[in-house]
Amino acid sequence: MSGNSFKCFKATLTFLIVTSIAYAQLPKQIIQYTKELYPNSSFPTHAQFSLYWEHFAPDSATIDPWYAIADFTGDGSTDFALMIIDSMKTKYIAIHSDGGKLEHFQIFPPNRYRDDLPLLTGIELDTRRRINETLTVDNPRIIEVENPGIHVKFFEKSSIFVYWENDRYNQLWTSD
């Protein structure tokens, strides 16, 4: 095998391994359900994210901040928060798997996506139980939550905590 052929083979193999690992955390039924809901959508790849996200990775690990898995509703079932790219927009959805029945929710409004720029937005699991609002300086709210939440982050812009309460997702501005 020539040097260039080996490099191409190595790059392809690396891509396949990274892709398999990135999607390995999501069950096939969730991937299939998402594709049925949004047939023209794609999941972000590691290469699409800004290098900014590397600062959040523990011990230089590779992270892809486009999904979080937890019981967001407190019903004992595993729920999934996903960021997808669909129709040149990033969309933020949650999928509940209550008793095997899948249901989806929009957890944050879509944002315009440009494929010539890295993704400066992402989502992370947030397990804090007390959240401080920072948008209002005069009288900020402090909320206490029972279940994990989803942090939607926009690099150098804002951060919004999304949490389940009263049978719906609510948002709390937590930084600018």
C-alpha positions as CSV (number, residue, x, y, z in Angstrom):
1,M,0.0,0.0,0.0
2,S,1.5,3.4,-1.0
3,G,1.9,6.2,1.5
4,N,-1.0,8.2,0.2
5,S,-3.3,5.1,0.0
6,F,-2.4,4.3,3.6
7,K,-3.2,7.8,4.8
8,C,-6.6,7.8,3.0
9,F,-7.4,4.3,4.5
10,K,-6.3,5.5,7.9
11,A,-8.4,8.7,7.7
12,T,-11.5,6.7,6.5
13,L,-11.0,4.2,9.3
14,T,-10.6,6.9,11.9
15,F,-13.8,8.6,10.6
16,L,-15.8,5.4,10.8
17,I,-14.5,4.7,14.3
18,V,-15.3,8.2,15.5
19,T,-18.7,8.2,13.9
20,S,-19.5,4.8,15.5
21,I,-18.4,6.0,18.9
22,A,-20.3,9.3,18.6
23,Y,-23.6,7.6,17.8
24,A,-23.0,4.6,20.1
25,Q,-24.5,6.4,23.1
26,L,-27.9,6.9,21.3
27,P,-30.1,3.8,20.9
28,K,-30.9,3.0,17.3
29,Q,-34.6,3.6,17.9
30,I,-33.9,7.2,18.9
31,I,-31.8,7.8,15.8
32,Q,-34.5,6.2,13.6
33,Y,-37.3,8.2,15.4
34,T,-35.3,11.4,14.8
35,K,-34.8,10.6,11.1
36,E,-38.6,9.9,10.8
37,L,-39.5,13.2,12.4
38,Y,-36.9,15.2,10.4
39,P,-36.1,13.2,7.2
40,N,-33.6,15.8,5.9
41,S,-31.8,16.3,9.1
42,S,-28.3,15.2,10.2
43,F,-26.5,14.9,13.5
44,P,-23.6,17.3,13.9
45,T,-20.2,15.8,13.5
46,H,-17.2,16.4,15.8
47,A,-15.5,18.4,13.0
48,Q,-18.4,20.9,12.8
49,F,-18.0,22.1,16.4
50,S,-15.8,25.0,17.3
51,L,-12.6,24.2,19.2
52,Y,-14.2,26.2,22.0
53,W,-15.9,23.0,23.2
54,E,-12.5,21.3,23.9
55,H,-12.3,23.4,27.0
56,F,-15.2,21.5,28.5
57,A,-13.8,18.0,27.8
58,P,-12.3,16.3,30.9
59,D,-8.7,15.2,30.5
60,S,-8.6,16.2,26.8
61,A,-11.4,13.7,25.9
62,T,-13.4,14.1,22.7
63,I,-16.9,15.4,23.3
64,D,-19.6,16.1,20.9
65,P,-22.1,18.5,22.6
66,W,-25.1,17.7,20.5
67,Y,-26.9,15.3,22.9
68,A,-27.6,14.7,26.6
69,I,-29.2,11.6,28.2
70,A,-31.0,11.6,31.5
71,D,-34.4,11.3,33.1
72,F,-35.4,15.0,32.5
73,T,-39.0,14.4,33.6
74,G,-38.6,12.4,36.7
75,D,-40.8,9.6,35.5
76,G,-38.1,6.9,35.7
77,S,-37.7,6.6,31.9
78,T,-34.6,7.6,29.9
79,D,-35.0,10.9,28.0
80,F,-32.8,12.3,25.2
81,A,-32.0,15.9,24.3
82,L,-30.6,16.4,20.8
83,M,-29.3,19.1,18.7
84,I,-29.8,18.4,15.0
85,I,-29.2,20.3,11.7
86,D,-32.3,20.5,9.5
87,S,-33.1,22.9,6.7
88,M,-30.1,25.1,7.5
89,K,-31.1,25.5,11.1
90,T,-30.0,23.9,14.3
91,K,-33.0,22.5,16.2
92,Y,-33.1,21.5,19.8
93,I,-35.5,18.7,20.7
94,A,-36.1,16.3,23.5
95,I,-37.4,12.8,23.1
96,H,-39.1,11.0,26.0
97,S,-39.3,7.3,26.0
98,D,-42.1,6.8,28.5
99,G,-42.9,3.0,28.6
100,G,-41.5,2.5,25.1
101,K,-43.8,5.2,23.6
102,L,-41.7,8.0,22.1
103,E,-42.7,11.6,22.2
104,H,-40.8,14.7,21.1
105,F,-40.7,18.3,22.2
106,Q,-39.0,21.5,21.0
107,I,-36.8,22.6,23.9
108,F,-35.4,25.8,22.4
109,P,-36.3,27.8,19.2
110,P,-34.2,26.9,16.1
111,N,-31.2,28.9,15.1
112,R,-29.8,29.7,11.6
113,Y,-27.0,27.3,10.6
114,R,-24.2,28.2,8.2
115,D,-22.2,25.3,7.0
116,D,-19.1,27.5,6.4
117,L,-18.7,28.3,10.1
118,P,-18.1,26.0,13.1
119,L,-21.0,25.3,15.5
120,L,-20.7,27.7,18.4
121,T,-23.7,26.3,20.1
122,G,-24.3,23.0,21.9
123,I,-26.1,21.3,24.7
124,E,-24.9,19.7,27.9
125,L,-26.4,17.8,30.7
126,D,-26.8,19.9,33.9
127,T,-27.3,18.1,37.2
128,R,-27.4,21.1,39.5
129,R,-30.4,21.4,41.7
130,R,-30.3,25.2,42.2
131,I,-30.2,27.5,39.2
132,N,-29.6,31.2,39.2
133,E,-31.1,33.5,36.6
134,T,-28.7,36.2,35.4
135,L,-30.8,38.0,32.8
136,T,-32.6,40.1,35.4
137,V,-30.2,42.2,37.5
138,D,-32.7,43.8,39.8
139,N,-34.6,40.7,40.9
140,P,-33.1,37.5,39.6
141,R,-34.9,34.2,40.1
142,I,-33.4,31.2,41.8
143,I,-35.2,28.0,41.0
144,E,-34.8,24.6,42.5
145,V,-35.3,21.6,40.2
146,E,-35.9,18.0,41.0
147,N,-34.5,16.4,37.8
148,P,-31.5,17.0,35.6
149,G,-31.8,19.8,33.0
150,I,-30.3,20.7,29.7
151,H,-27.9,23.6,29.2
152,V,-28.2,25.2,25.8
153,K,-24.9,27.2,25.3
154,F,-24.0,29.8,22.7
155,F,-20.3,30.6,22.8
156,E,-19.6,34.1,24.0
157,K,-23.3,35.0,23.8
158,S,-25.6,33.2,26.3
159,S,-26.5,30.2,28.2
160,I,-30.0,28.9,28.9
161,F,-31.0,26.2,31.4
162,V,-34.0,24.1,30.1
163,Y,-35.9,22.1,32.6
164,W,-39.1,20.1,32.9
165,E,-41.9,21.5,35.1
166,N,-45.7,21.4,34.9
167,D,-45.6,19.0,31.9
168,R,-43.6,21.2,29.7
169,Y,-40.0,22.5,29.1
170,N,-39.2,25.9,30.7
171,Q,-36.2,28.1,30.1
172,L,-34.1,30.2,32.5
173,W,-31.4,32.6,31.2
174,T,-28.3,31.8,33.1
175,S,-25.5,33.9,31.5
176,D,-24.7,36.3,28.7
